[in-house]
Amino acid sequence: MFKRFFVRWFFLTCILSSISFISYAVSLYDLQHSNQYKLLYSDESKDLYMNLSSVQSLRYNPPYYTLKYQTYLIDYNDSSITSSDFIANYNYNNSIEGIARSLDVTNLSFDEAKLALKRAKFKNSGITGTYKLNKVYSFDGSVKVDFVTLDDDIRFEKLDYSYANPFYIGAAYAFEKAYNIVF
């Protein structure tokens, strides 16, 4: 009798704890104070954080790579946090190292090489990809909108990864985190 009670109690506890883990919501405090999240970009009204434990390699076939990672966009004007999944495709031939090799910047001064690299990156950042919205949270972590429950056929949408924009910064950081190489 006691053994059966203990087994049921144990399974119930496991189920309830897994449900609470699955429904874990992120709050503003979590993003700003946890080592699990990295601030990637900030301006007067928004901050962009990456969940460092979410970076995963989907393709490793040099010079081509694909990574998936999760970000949180804090909008201080709307008092909201938007969770999104990103898939970034990389062509390492268009990385800083790849461009430097193809341009042979060794004959240029530092300033000339820097300018040539920037021009090449603005022409082709070397990153393409998509994103998908997951949830919108209030600052206390409560869910405002759950896009998955609204439309279970949510597809990834194309995204502009122009050099130096916030999405490029996020994708470049994910690459560095995954491979310890600057993109």
MDAnalysis code that builds the backbone (N, CA, C; Angstrom):
import MDAnalysis as mda
import numpy as np

u = mda.Universe.empty(549, n_residues=183, atom_resindex=np.repeat(np.arange(183), 3), trajectory=True)
u.add_TopologyAttr("name", ["N", "CA", "C"] * 183)
u.add_TopologyAttr("resid", np.arange(1, 184))
u.add_TopologyAttr("resname", ["MET", "PHE", "LYS", "ARG", "PHE", "PHE", "VAL", "ARG", "TRP", "PHE", "PHE", "LEU", "THR", "CYS", "ILE", "LEU", "SER", "SER", "ILE", "SER", "PHE", "ILE", "SER", "TYR", "ALA", "VAL", "SER", "LEU", "TYR", "ASP", "LEU", "GLN", "HIS", "SER", "ASN", "GLN", "TYR", "LYS", "LEU", "LEU", "TYR", "SER", "ASP", "GLU", "SER", "LYS", "ASP", "LEU", "TYR", "MET", "ASN", "LEU", "SER", "SER", "VAL", "GLN", "SER", "LEU", "ARG", "TYR", "ASN", "PRO", "PRO", "TYR", "TYR", "THR", "LEU", "LYS", "TYR", "GLN", "THR", "TYR", "LEU", "ILE", "ASP", "TYR", "ASN", "ASP", "SER", "SER", "ILE", "THR", "SER", "SER", "ASP", "PHE", "ILE", "ALA", "ASN", "TYR", "ASN", "TYR", "ASN", "ASN", "SER", "ILE", "GLU", "GLY", "ILE", "ALA", "ARG", "SER", "LEU", "ASP", "VAL", "THR", "ASN", "LEU", "SER", "PHE", "ASP", "GLU", "ALA", "LYS", "LEU", "ALA", "LEU", "LYS", "ARG", "ALA", "LYS", "PHE", "LYS", "ASN", "SER", "GLY", "ILE", "THR", "GLY", "THR", "TYR", "LYS", "LEU", "ASN", "LYS", "VAL", "TYR", "SER", "PHE", "ASP", "GLY", "SER", "VAL", "LYS", "VAL", "ASP", "PHE", "VAL", "THR", "LEU", "ASP", "ASP", "ASP", "ILE", "ARG", "PHE", "GLU", "LYS", "LEU", "ASP", "TYR", "SER", "TYR", "ALA", "ASN", "PRO", "PHE", "TYR", "ILE", "GLY", "ALA", "ALA", "TYR", "ALA", "PHE", "GLU", "LYS", "ALA", "TYR", "ASN", "ILE", "VAL", "PHE"])
u.atoms.positions = np.array([
    [0.825, -1.197, 0.000],
    [0.000, 0.000, 0.000],
    [0.865, 1.254, 0.000],
    [1.805, 1.334, 0.936],
    [2.689, 2.493, 1.024],
    [3.568, 2.598, -0.219],
    [4.027, 1.449, -0.716],
    [4.881, 1.432, -1.890],
    [4.119, 1.969, -3.111],
    [2.875, 1.547, -3.285],
    [2.050, 2.003, -4.402],
    [1.802, 3.509, -4.281],
    [1.524, 3.979, -3.086],
    [1.328, 5.411, -2.851],
    [2.592, 6.193, -3.216],
    [3.742, 5.698, -2.792],
    [5.011, 6.372, -3.073],
    [5.280, 6.430, -4.575],
    [5.036, 5.319, -5.287],
    [5.258, 5.276, -6.733],
    [4.339, 6.281, -7.436],
    [3.067, 6.318, -7.061],
    [2.135, 7.281, -7.663],
    [2.538, 8.713, -7.349],
    [2.923, 8.948, -6.104],
    [3.352, 10.292, -5.712],
    [4.583, 10.715, -6.520],
    [5.528, 9.785, -6.686],
    [6.740, 10.080, -7.442],
    [6.409, 10.437, -8.893],
    [5.574, 9.639, -9.564],
    [5.211, 9.920, -10.948],
    [4.425, 11.214, -11.086],
    [3.539, 11.478, -10.168],
    [2.784, 12.727, -10.191],
    [3.720, 13.919, -10.034],
    [4.678, 13.800, -9.131],
    [5.657, 14.872, -8.941],
    [6.476, 15.084, -10.211],
    [6.903, 14.020, -10.850],
    [7.670, 14.129, -12.097],
    [6.850, 14.804, -13.190],
    [5.605, 14.413, -13.327],
    [4.742, 14.993, -14.349],
    [4.519, 16.470, -14.082],
    [4.199, 16.828, -12.860],
    [3.959, 18.237, -12.533],
    [5.209, 19.079, -12.697],
    [6.364, 18.553, -12.332],
    [7.594, 19.326, -12.487],
    [7.950, 19.489, -13.955],
    [7.669, 18.495, -14.790],
    [7.962, 18.640, -16.216],
    [7.008, 19.634, -16.861],
    [5.773, 19.675, -16.404],
    [4.827, 20.665, -16.930],
    [5.273, 22.063, -16.560],
    [5.719, 22.258, -15.343],
    [6.174, 23.589, -14.954],
    [7.438, 23.962, -15.706],
    [8.293, 22.976, -16.040],
    [9.495, 23.267, -16.820],
    [9.110, 23.658, -18.236],
    [8.165, 22.943, -18.826],
    [7.734, 23.222, -20.190],
    [7.090, 24.594, -20.283],
    [6.334, 24.993, -19.294],
    [5.630, 26.256, -19.363],
    [6.441, 27.411, -18.786],
    [7.736, 27.197, -18.558],
    [8.590, 28.231, -18.002],
    [8.551, 29.469, -18.888],
    [8.276, 30.584, -18.299],
    [8.229, 31.851, -19.016],
    [9.417, 32.689, -18.575],
    [9.874, 33.519, -19.471],
    [11.014, 34.369, -19.170],
    [10.505, 35.754, -18.771],
    [11.132, 36.316, -17.765],
    [10.758, 37.660, -17.324],
    [11.890, 38.629, -17.660],
    [11.608, 39.892, -17.548],
    [12.610, 40.930, -17.787],
    [13.796, 40.736, -16.845],
    [13.520, 40.419, -15.597],
    [14.585, 40.210, -14.620],
    [15.486, 39.046, -15.041],
    [14.885, 37.954, -15.498],
    [15.669, 36.794, -15.942],
    [16.647, 37.186, -17.045],
    [16.154, 37.899, -18.041],
    [16.992, 38.281, -19.170],
    [18.141, 39.182, -18.746],
    [17.849, 40.112, -17.857],
    [18.858, 41.103, -17.474],
    [19.865, 40.584, -16.452],
    [19.548, 39.497, -15.746],
    [20.413, 39.070, -14.644],
    [20.925, 37.634, -14.724],
    [20.576, 36.891, -15.738],
    [21.012, 35.503, -15.838],
    [22.161, 35.378, -16.842],
    [23.121, 34.521, -16.530],
    [24.231, 34.254, -17.450],
    [23.791, 33.419, -18.646],
    [22.566, 32.936, -18.617],
    [22.041, 32.143, -19.730],
    [21.706, 33.015, -20.936],
    [21.567, 34.324, -20.728],
    [21.166, 35.237, -21.789],
    [22.254, 36.268, -22.043],
    [22.497, 36.574, -23.316],
    [23.519, 37.532, -23.720],
    [22.841, 38.704, -24.417],
    [23.113, 39.920, -23.954],
    [22.616, 41.124, -24.612],
    [23.384, 41.292, -25.919],
    [22.658, 41.295, -27.048],
    [23.278, 41.401, -28.364],
    [23.203, 42.809, -28.934],
    [22.097, 43.493, -28.626],
    [21.843, 44.785, -29.256],
    [20.957, 45.601, -28.327],
    [21.168, 46.908, -28.359],
    [20.362, 47.794, -27.532],
    [20.242, 49.146, -28.212],
    [19.057, 49.726, -28.169],
    [18.871, 51.109, -28.605],
    [17.961, 51.811, -27.602],
    [17.416, 52.958, -27.947],
    [16.661, 53.750, -26.972],
    [15.381, 53.083, -26.478],
    [14.834, 52.123, -27.229],
    [13.574, 51.523, -26.795],
    [13.548, 49.995, -26.824],
    [14.631, 49.364, -27.287],
    [14.623, 47.905, -27.419],
    [15.956, 47.301, -27.008],
    [15.891, 46.075, -26.496],
    [17.072, 45.251, -26.233],
    [16.837, 43.896, -26.878],
    [17.896, 43.298, -27.405],
    [17.806, 41.975, -28.010],
    [18.757, 41.037, -27.266],
    [18.206, 39.954, -26.713],
    [18.982, 38.967, -25.972],
    [18.946, 37.630, -26.694],
    [20.017, 36.850, -26.536],
    [20.060, 35.487, -27.059],
    [20.103, 34.508, -25.890],
    [19.351, 33.441, -26.008],
    [19.432, 32.331, -25.062],
    [20.651, 31.502, -25.462],
    [21.719, 31.595, -24.693],
    [22.983, 30.954, -25.058],
    [22.881, 29.439, -25.123],
    [22.012, 28.854, -24.329],
    [21.877, 27.396, -24.347],
    [21.029, 26.904, -25.516],
    [20.477, 27.817, -26.298],
    [19.621, 27.407, -27.409],
    [20.388, 27.223, -28.722],
    [21.644, 27.647, -28.787],
    [22.412, 27.582, -30.044],
    [22.701, 26.121, -30.385],
    [22.252, 25.712, -31.583],
    [22.503, 24.342, -32.012],
    [22.865, 24.313, -33.489],
    [23.793, 23.465, -33.824],
    [24.244, 23.323, -35.201],
    [23.307, 22.379, -35.951],
    [22.789, 22.854, -37.074],
    [21.941, 22.014, -37.927],
    [22.719, 21.501, -39.136],
    [23.732, 22.279, -39.539],
    [24.548, 21.890, -40.703],
    [25.991, 22.313, -40.470],
    [26.890, 21.371, -40.673],
    [28.318, 21.647, -40.584],
    [28.950, 21.030, -41.817],
    [29.110, 21.842, -42.854],
    [29.665, 21.390, -44.123],
    [30.474, 22.544, -44.710],
    [31.655, 22.844, -44.110],
    [32.429, 24.024, -44.517],
    [32.579, 24.111, -46.031],
    [32.356, 25.275, -46.602],
    [32.193, 26.589, -45.970],
    [30.748, 26.914, -45.586],
    [29.853, 25.928, -45.625],
    [28.444, 26.185, -45.325],
    [28.069, 25.654, -43.942],
    [27.354, 26.492, -43.209],
    [26.931, 26.173, -41.853],
    [25.487, 26.635, -41.671],
    [24.763, 25.977, -40.791],
    [23.420, 26.417, -40.408],
    [23.276, 26.249, -38.908],
    [22.802, 27.311, -38.255],
    [22.569, 27.296, -36.813],
    [21.133, 27.681, -36.508],
    [20.628, 27.147, -35.423],
    [19.321, 27.536, -34.897],
    [19.543, 28.084, -33.497],
    [18.849, 29.167, -33.159],
    [18.983, 29.774, -31.834],
    [17.732, 30.571, -31.504],
    [17.592, 30.910, -30.239],
    [16.404, 31.624, -29.752],
    [16.802, 32.995, -29.222],
    [15.981, 33.985, -29.538],
    [16.224, 35.341, -29.033],
    [14.982, 35.886, -28.343],
    [15.214, 36.944, -27.577],
    [14.142, 37.663, -26.896],
    [14.311, 39.143, -27.179],
    [13.298, 39.741, -27.758],
    [13.306, 41.173, -28.049],
    [12.468, 41.881, -26.996],
    [13.109, 42.745, -26.234],
    [12.400, 43.531, -25.223],
    [12.012, 44.861, -25.850],
    [10.731, 45.164, -25.829],
    [10.230, 46.451, -26.314],
    [9.726, 47.222, -25.101],
    [10.485, 48.229, -24.709],
    [10.143, 48.995, -23.506],
    [8.914, 49.871, -23.727],
    [8.624, 50.255, -24.971],
    [7.428, 51.056, -25.252],
    [6.153, 50.241, -25.091],
    [6.202, 48.962, -25.459],
    [5.032, 48.078, -25.341],
    [5.041, 47.265, -24.052],
    [6.096, 47.378, -23.265],
    [6.271, 46.554, -22.057],
    [6.107, 45.078, -22.397],
    [6.834, 44.638, -23.441],
    [6.695, 43.257, -23.889],
    [8.050, 42.625, -24.187],
    [8.052, 41.297, -24.148],
    [9.217, 40.494, -24.505],
    [8.736, 39.491, -25.546],
    [9.333, 39.515, -26.743],
    [8.934, 38.612, -27.814],
    [10.002, 37.548, -28.009],
    [9.590, 36.304, -27.881],
    [10.473, 35.154, -28.065],
    [10.378, 34.684, -29.517],
    [11.538, 34.467, -30.146],
    [11.579, 34.028, -31.542],
    [12.667, 32.988, -31.740],
    [12.439, 32.086, -32.691],
    [13.459, 31.132, -33.123],
    [14.034, 31.620, -34.446],
    [15.344, 31.499, -34.586],
    [16.035, 31.910, -35.805],
    [16.796, 30.735, -36.376],
    [16.834, 30.664, -37.701],
    [17.693, 29.725, -38.407],
    [18.545, 30.563, -39.345],
    [19.863, 30.510, -39.134],
    [20.793, 31.300, -39.940],
    [21.685, 30.373, -40.757],
    [21.802, 30.693, -42.043],
    [22.659, 29.947, -42.965],
    [23.884, 30.806, -43.261],
    [25.053, 30.210, -43.171],
    [26.308, 30.945, -43.310],
    [27.104, 30.417, -44.495],
    [27.721, 31.339, -45.233],
    [28.703, 31.001, -46.249],
    [30.024, 31.586, -45.766],
    [30.917, 30.721, -45.288],
    [32.151, 31.204, -44.672],
    [33.065, 31.926, -45.666],
    [32.842, 31.724, -46.958],
    [33.608, 32.476, -47.957],
    [33.327, 33.970, -47.844],
    [32.192, 34.344, -47.275],
    [31.831, 35.746, -47.075],
    [32.018, 36.198, -45.629],
    [32.780, 35.439, -44.860],
    [33.141, 35.859, -43.504],
    [34.296, 36.854, -43.606],
    [34.648, 37.455, -42.488],
    [35.778, 38.387, -42.481],
    [37.043, 37.688, -42.993],
    [37.306, 36.493, -42.487],
    [38.497, 35.751, -42.919],
    [38.426, 35.389, -44.400],
    [37.261, 34.910, -44.844],
    [37.103, 34.534, -46.242],
    [37.279, 35.718, -47.180],
    [36.732, 36.854, -46.814],
    [36.872, 38.064, -47.636],
    [38.320, 38.539, -47.633],
    [38.955, 38.520, -46.474],
    [40.354, 38.957, -46.379],
    [41.256, 38.105, -47.276],
    [40.989, 36.799, -47.325],
    [41.770, 35.917, -48.198],
    [41.524, 36.229, -49.669],
    [40.245, 36.428, -50.025],
    [39.933, 36.659, -51.442],
    [40.385, 38.035, -51.923],
    [40.411, 39.026, -51.056],
    [40.843, 40.373, -51.447],
    [42.352, 40.574, -51.325],
    [43.029, 39.671, -50.650],
    [44.465, 39.795, -50.385],
    [44.779, 41.174, -49.813],
    [44.291, 41.403, -48.604],
    [44.434, 42.703, -47.942],
    [45.817, 42.916, -47.337],
    [46.731, 41.973, -47.528],
    [48.068, 42.112, -46.948],
    [48.833, 43.300, -47.518],
    [48.503, 43.722, -48.732],
    [49.194, 44.863, -49.360],
    [48.561, 46.199, -49.000],
    [47.466, 46.174, -48.237],
    [46.756, 47.396, -47.886],
    [47.115, 47.852, -46.478],
    [46.951, 49.152, -46.235],
    [47.108, 49.652, -44.870],
    [45.943, 49.134, -44.035],
    [46.052, 49.256, -42.718],
    [44.983, 48.785, -41.837],
    [43.659, 49.470, -42.180],
    [43.670, 50.795, -42.344],
    [42.440, 51.531, -42.643],
    [41.866, 51.153, -44.005],
    [42.733, 50.940, -45.001],
    [42.265, 50.531, -46.330],
    [41.668, 49.125, -46.280],
    [42.310, 48.237, -45.546],
    [41.807, 46.860, -45.418],
    [40.463, 46.844, -44.702],
    [40.367, 47.636, -43.640],
    [39.109, 47.713, -42.884],
    [37.974, 48.211, -43.777],
    [38.243, 49.248, -44.574],
    [37.235, 49.796, -45.481],
    [36.845, 48.768, -46.548],
    [37.824, 48.066, -47.106],
    [37.540, 47.047, -48.124],
    [36.698, 45.911, -47.549],
    [37.014, 45.488, -46.329],
    [36.238, 44.421, -45.674],
    [34.803, 44.877, -45.413],
    [34.633, 46.105, -44.924],
    [33.281, 46.623, -44.664],
    [32.466, 46.695, -45.954],
    [33.072, 47.188, -47.021],
    [32.360, 47.285, -48.310],
    [31.898, 45.905, -48.773],
    [32.783, 44.934, -48.658],
    [32.444, 43.571, -49.078],
    [31.335, 42.990, -48.210],
    [31.389, 43.230, -46.896],
    [30.345, 42.713, -45.993],
    [29.002, 43.390, -46.257],
    [29.009, 44.691, -46.552],
    [27.754, 45.368, -46.878],
    [27.179, 44.868, -48.206],
    [28.048, 44.471, -49.115],
    [27.603, 43.931, -50.404],
    [26.973, 42.550, -50.223],
    [27.628, 41.707, -49.409],
    [27.110, 40.359, -49.135],
    [27.567, 39.964, -47.738],
    [26.631, 39.951, -46.797],
    [26.983, 39.672, -45.398],
    [27.420, 38.229, -45.181],
    [27.034, 37.326, -46.093],
    [27.372, 35.920, -45.943],
    [26.366, 35.147, -45.106],
    [25.313, 35.829, -44.643],
    [24.303, 35.174, -43.813],
    [22.920, 35.388, -44.424],
    [22.172, 34.315, -44.530],
    [20.759, 34.379, -44.909],
    [20.003, 33.584, -43.858],
    [18.691, 33.724, -43.831],
    [17.956, 32.915, -42.869],
    [16.528, 33.322, -42.668],
    [15.957, 32.725, -41.632],
    [14.536, 32.884, -41.342],
    [14.322, 33.016, -39.839],
    [13.088, 33.379, -39.490],
    [12.710, 33.459, -38.071],
    [11.252, 33.046, -37.925],
    [10.887, 32.729, -36.682],
    [9.509, 32.360, -36.350],
    [9.207, 32.914, -34.970],
    [8.079, 33.623, -34.819],
    [7.664, 34.136, -33.516],
    [7.101, 33.006, -32.675],
    [7.446, 32.997, -31.383],
    [6.936, 31.978, -30.467],
    [5.873, 32.548, -29.539],
    [6.314, 33.431, -28.638],
    [5.407, 33.986, -27.635],
    [5.763, 35.437, -27.352],
    [4.768, 36.146, -26.842],
    [4.989, 37.487, -26.323],
    [4.645, 37.455, -24.842],
    [5.586, 37.934, -24.022],
    [5.436, 37.942, -22.571],
    [5.329, 39.374, -22.067],
    [4.692, 39.539, -20.935],
    [4.778, 40.815, -20.224],
    [6.082, 40.768, -19.424],
    [6.474, 41.878, -18.842],
    [7.740, 41.932, -18.126],
    [7.801, 40.994, -16.924],
    [6.650, 40.629, -16.362],
    [6.655, 39.712, -15.217],
    [6.715, 38.243, -15.641],
    [6.720, 37.989, -16.944],
    [6.829, 36.626, -17.444],
    [5.516, 35.984, -17.833],
    [4.395, 36.653, -17.603],
    [3.118, 36.068, -18.008],
    [2.957, 36.176, -19.529],
    [2.333, 35.172, -20.120],
    [2.187, 35.100, -21.570],
    [1.068, 36.035, -22.026],
    [1.385, 36.929, -22.936],
    [0.392, 37.813, -23.547],
    [-0.199, 37.162, -24.801],
    [0.695, 36.634, -25.661],
    [0.279, 36.000, -26.914],
    [1.124, 34.754, -27.122],
    [0.475, 33.662, -27.458],
    [1.175, 32.425, -27.800],
    [0.882, 32.135, -29.268],
    [1.848, 32.432, -30.141],
    [1.639, 32.286, -31.582],
    [1.430, 30.839, -31.988],
    [2.026, 29.920, -31.258],
    [1.881, 28.498, -31.585],
    [0.435, 28.052, -31.394],
    [-0.220, 28.490, -30.320],
    [-1.608, 28.093, -30.107],
    [-2.566, 28.844, -31.033],
    [-2.155, 30.033, -31.485],
    [-2.998, 30.771, -32.427],
    [-2.994, 30.130, -33.800],
    [-1.828, 29.649, -34.209],
    [-1.677, 29.053, -35.531],
    [-0.617, 27.974, -35.440],
    [-1.021, 26.737, -35.382],
    [-0.053, 25.657, -35.228],
    [0.694, 25.352, -36.519],
    [0.416, 26.117, -37.574],
    [1.114, 25.958, -38.845],
    [2.016, 27.166, -39.112],
    [2.597, 27.702, -38.046],
    [3.479, 28.854, -38.188],
    [4.720, 28.431, -38.956],
    [5.043, 29.201, -39.965],
    [6.213, 28.915, -40.787],
    [7.300, 29.942, -40.511],
    [8.511, 29.549, -40.802],
    [9.621, 30.479, -40.690],
    [9.538, 31.485, -41.836],
    [9.729, 32.761, -41.520],
    [9.691, 33.844, -42.505],
    [11.113, 34.301, -42.810],
    [11.347, 34.733, -44.057],
    [12.676, 35.231, -44.433],
    [13.006, 36.494, -43.662],
    [14.304, 36.702, -43.489],
    [14.770, 37.825, -42.688],
    [15.990, 38.447, -43.346],
    [16.146, 39.756, -43.187],
    [17.290, 40.483, -43.722],
    [18.443, 40.437, -42.726],
    [19.540, 39.828, -43.124],
    [20.740, 39.753, -42.286],
    [21.816, 40.687, -42.829],
    [21.446, 41.909, -43.164],
    [22.424, 42.884, -43.655],
    [23.502, 43.105, -42.611],
    [24.703, 43.349, -43.098],
    [25.852, 43.530, -42.219],
    [25.580, 44.607, -41.170],
    [25.854, 44.290, -39.933],
    [25.793, 45.179, -38.769],
    [24.383, 45.466, -38.267],
    [23.323, 44.902, -38.884],
    [21.996, 45.105, -38.297],
    [21.836, 44.139, -37.116],
    [20.842, 44.350, -36.267],
    [20.720, 43.515, -35.054],
    [20.633, 42.015, -35.341],
    [20.007, 41.632, -36.439],
    [19.872, 40.211, -36.746],
    [21.209, 39.623, -37.203],
    [21.978, 40.405, -37.952],
    [23.325, 39.974, -38.326],
    [24.181, 39.816, -37.068],
    [24.105, 40.772, -36.162],
    [24.876, 40.721, -34.916],
    [24.541, 39.438, -34.141],
    [23.243, 39.121, -34.062],
    [22.825, 37.898, -33.372],
    [23.351, 36.648, -34.058],
    [23.229, 36.592, -35.379],
    [23.695, 35.418, -36.123],
    [25.217, 35.271, -36.024],
    [25.941, 36.384, -36.100],
    [27.404, 36.341, -35.990],
    [27.822, 35.873, -34.597],
    [27.095, 36.328, -33.578],
    [27.423, 35.886, -32.213],
    [27.129, 34.390, -32.040],
    [26.025, 33.924, -32.601],
    [25.704, 32.490, -32.517],
    [26.804, 31.665, -33.177],
    [27.321, 32.146, -34.310],
    [28.400, 31.442, -35.015],
    [29.652, 31.382, -34.145],
    [29.992, 32.515, -33.557],
    [31.168, 32.567, -32.681],
    [30.987, 31.647, -31.467],
    [29.790, 31.626, -30.902],
    [29.505, 30.770, -29.754],
    [29.615, 29.297, -30.128],
    [29.118, 28.939, -31.318],
    [29.108, 27.540, -31.737],
    [30.487, 27.039, -32.147],
    [31.277, 27.884, -32.831],
    [32.514, 27.405, -33.447],
    [33.784, 28.113, -32.943],
    [33.644, 29.083, -32.052],
    [34.792, 29.848, -31.548],
    [35.578, 30.512, -32.682],
    [34.862, 30.964, -33.707],
    [35.456, 31.662, -34.847],
    [34.603, 32.892, -35.124],
    [35.240, 34.019, -35.366],
    [34.513, 35.239, -35.719],
    [34.043, 35.142, -37.160],
    [32.769, 35.446, -37.383],
    [32.241, 35.412, -38.733],
    [32.432, 36.780, -39.375],
])
